[in-house]
Amino acid sequence: MFDLVHATWDKGPWKKALRAPCKLRLVLESEWGKSSSPATTISMVLDDAAKIAAARADAKMMLFGSCKDGHRSEIIDALATLRRQNDDGAPWLWVDVPWRPTLSGEWVPVWGVLT
C-alpha cells in the first residue's frame, strides 16, 4: 500500500501485535511522474499523496520530481490542499528531486514541511 512504513509492530510472533496498539509512525510515498509532462506528473503525485492523506500516521513524507520552474510550487500547493481537505494534523515532509539541474548546472533537491 505504501512505498515505506515505520510502525510499532515487528515481523515475528503475531501475539506481539496484540500487546499494544498498532500504530504507523511514518508513511512514505514516492512518485516521479513524467519528466516531459507537468500535468501528468502532478496527477500521478496526487494519486499517491491521497494514500498518505488517508493514513493514520504520526508523520508523512512525499517524494517527487518537479518538471520545470514553478512546477514545484504547484505540487506543494496541491499537497497542502489535499492535507487540509483531509483534516490531517500530521506533518508532511515533501522532498522534490527535480528532473533537471538548475541553470548553474546543479542538481539540487529541495524540501519542506507542511504543518
N, C-alpha and C positions, 0 to 999 in steps of 0.2 A: 504494500500500500504506500509506503514512504521509501525514499531513497536511503535514509538513515534514521535510526531511532536510538535514543538513550532512554532506558526505562529502569524502574526499580526492581524488576524481577530478572532472574538469570535463567539461562537454559539449564536444565537439570531436573531434579525431582519436582514434579508438579505440585507437591504439597507445600513447597516453599512459597508459591504464589498465593496460597490460601492463608498464610500467616499475617499478611499485611495488605493494605490496598495496593493494587497495581496502578502505577502512575507513569505517564510519559513525561520525562524531564525535558527532552528536546526532540523535535521532529524537523527533518531537513528534506527539502525538495530541490532539485536542480533541473533546469530546462534551458537549453541553449537556443532553441528556435532555429531560424534560418538566417544566415548572415546577409542574404540579399533581400530579405522581406521583413521590414519592421512590423507591419501589420500582422503577419503570420506569427512572428516571434512573440508579440505581446499576447496574442490569443493563446499560444502554447504555454507561455509563462503563467498566465492567469488560470488555465486549466489545472496546472499543478499546484498553484498557490491556493486554489479552492480547497484542496485536500488539507493543507495545513490550517486553513481558516476553520475547518470543521473539527479539527483535532483538539482534544482537551490535553494540552501540554503546557508545561511551565515556560518554555521558550521555543521559538520557531525560527527557522532560517530558510531563506530563499536565495538560491544561487542562479544567476542568469548571465546572458551575454547581450549587451546592447549593440545595435547595428550602426548607428550614426549619431552625430551631435544632436542633443535634445531628446534622443530616444530613451536614455536612462531616466530622465525626469518623468516621461510619460508612463514608464513601467512603475516607477516608485509611487506616483500619484494613484495609479490603478491599484497597486498593492495596499496603499493606505485606505482607499475607499473600500476595498474588499474587507480589510480588517475592521473598519468602523461598522460596516453593514452587518457583520457577524458579531458585533459587540464583544470583540476579543480583547481582553485585558492583558494578554501575554505580550511581551516584547517580541518584535520580529527583527532579526538581523537580516539585512539584504547585502549581497555581495555581487557586484557587477564586474565581470571579466569581459571587457569589450572585445568584439570580433576584430577590431582594427587598432593599430597603435595610434597614439596622438600625433599631431603634426610634427612634433620634435622627434618622432620615431620611437617613443617609449610606449611600452605595453603595460599600462598601469591599472590594476584592479582598484575599484573604489567600493567603499562600504559605508553603511549607516544603520541606524536602529529606528524602527517605528515604535513609538510608545503612546 
